[in-house]
Amino acid sequence: MSVIKKLWDAEENKDLAQFNEVMSEDFVWVKHSTGEEIGRDVLATWFMSDDAPTSENNRIIYENDEIGVAHSFVTFKDGSRQAVMVVYTIKDGKIIRSETGATDMPK
């Protein structure tokens, strides 16, 4: 199973153990909208909470042992929606970095 698919399954099932198996302890998420960098534990807390966004139409555009590119439509608790493109850097079977670009969508 792909690393990205394992991540999506962990998020959907709110499985922290599986999330931590896929995400490196040194993981960082770079949000291009703000330049903010978020670590694994902060991201895990959000994704495992009731405030986590939901995603649909998830698709992996490309993935190998070093990089993954995926696209999803994400809905947040406030009802806002975004089309999100993510580039994942993969090392030793774990995601060590992700960078996102998002486009606001109509509600």
ZILIN-V563602 format. One record per residue. N is the residue number from 1. RES is the residue in one small letter. PSI is psi in radians with two decimals (999 if undefined). OMEGA is omega in degrees with one decimal (* if undefined). D_CENTER is the distance of its C-alpha to the mean C-alpha in Angstrom with 1 decimal. Layout:
N|RES|PSI|OMEGA|D_CENTER  N|RES|PSI|OMEGA|D_CENTER
This chain:
1|m|2.52|-178.8|16.4  2|s|2.70|177.9|13.6  3|v|-0.73|180.0|11.1  4|i|-0.76|179.0|8.2  5|k|-0.72|176.9|10.3  6|k|-0.71|177.9|10.8  7|l|-0.83|179.8|7.3  8|w|-0.72|178.0|7.4  9|d|-0.74|178.8|10.9  10|a|-0.75|179.4|10.4  11|e|-0.80|-178.2|8.4  12|e|-0.69|-177.6|11.1  13|n|0.03|-177.1|13.8  14|k|0.85|-177.8|12.9  15|d|1.65|-176.5|13.9  16|l|-0.68|-180.0|13.6  17|a|-0.80|179.0|15.6  18|q|-0.68|176.8|13.5  19|f|-0.83|-178.8|10.3  20|n|-0.42|174.9|12.6  21|e|-0.56|-175.2|14.0  22|v|-0.56|-175.2|11.0  23|m|2.22|177.7|9.9  24|s|2.60|174.9|12.9  25|e|-0.48|-179.0|14.9  26|d|0.16|-177.2|15.0  27|f|2.50|171.8|11.2  28|v|2.38|175.7|10.8  29|w|2.15|178.3|8.3  30|v|2.04|176.9|10.8  31|k|1.93|-177.2|11.0  32|h|-0.41|179.9|13.6  33|s|-0.53|-176.7|15.1  34|t|-0.27|-174.6|16.4  35|g|-0.03|-178.7|16.1  36|e|2.53|174.5|14.8  37|e|2.24|-175.3|13.2  38|i|2.32|-179.2|11.5  39|g|3.01|-175.9|11.9  40|r|-0.80|-174.5|10.5  41|d|-0.68|177.7|13.0  42|v|-0.77|179.0|12.4  43|l|-0.74|179.5|8.7  44|a|-0.75|179.3|10.0  45|t|-0.76|179.5|12.8  46|w|-0.87|-176.1|11.1  47|f|-0.44|179.2|8.9  48|m|-0.10|-177.3|12.2  49|s|2.97|175.2|14.4  50|d|-0.23|178.7|16.1  51|d|0.03|-177.8|14.7  52|a|2.50|175.0|11.1  53|p|2.80|173.8|10.4  54|t|2.63|179.5|10.9  55|s|2.67|178.2|9.8  56|e|2.88|-177.9|12.5  57|n|0.68|177.4|13.7  58|n|2.34|175.0|10.7  59|r|2.42|176.4|12.1  60|i|2.10|179.6|11.8  61|i|-0.70|179.0|14.1  62|y|2.49|174.0|14.8  63|e|2.36|168.6|14.1  64|n|-2.83|-176.4|16.5  65|d|-0.15|-175.4|17.0  66|e|-0.40|-174.3|16.0  67|i|2.61|174.3|13.4  68|g|2.51|177.6|11.0  69|v|2.25|-176.5|10.7  70|a|2.77|178.8|9.1  71|h|2.47|178.8|9.9  72|s|2.80|167.4|9.6  73|f|2.15|-172.4|11.7  74|v|2.34|176.5|10.4  75|t|2.27|-179.2|13.2  76|f|2.88|-176.4|13.6  77|k|-0.52|179.8|16.4  78|d|0.03|178.5|18.9  79|g|-0.15|177.9|18.7  80|s|2.66|-177.3|17.3  81|r|2.59|176.1|15.2  82|q|2.57|166.2|13.3  83|a|2.17|-172.1|12.7  84|v|2.24|173.0|9.5  85|m|2.28|-179.0|9.6  86|v|2.36|170.8|7.2  87|v|2.14|-179.7|9.2  88|y|2.34|170.3|8.4  89|t|2.23|-174.3|11.6  90|i|2.35|177.1|12.7  91|k|2.26|178.9|15.8  92|d|0.65|175.6|17.9  93|g|0.14|179.3|15.5  94|k|2.65|176.7|12.7  95|i|2.19|-179.2|9.7  96|i|-0.27|-178.2|11.4  97|r|2.51|170.2|9.8  98|s|2.54|176.9|7.3  99|e|2.34|-175.8|8.9  100|t|2.59|169.1|8.5  101|g|2.40|-174.7|11.5  102|a|2.57|175.4|12.2  103|t|2.19|177.4|15.5  104|d|2.46|-179.8|16.9  105|m|2.70|176.0|18.3  106|p|2.59|178.6|21.4  107|k|999|*|21.2
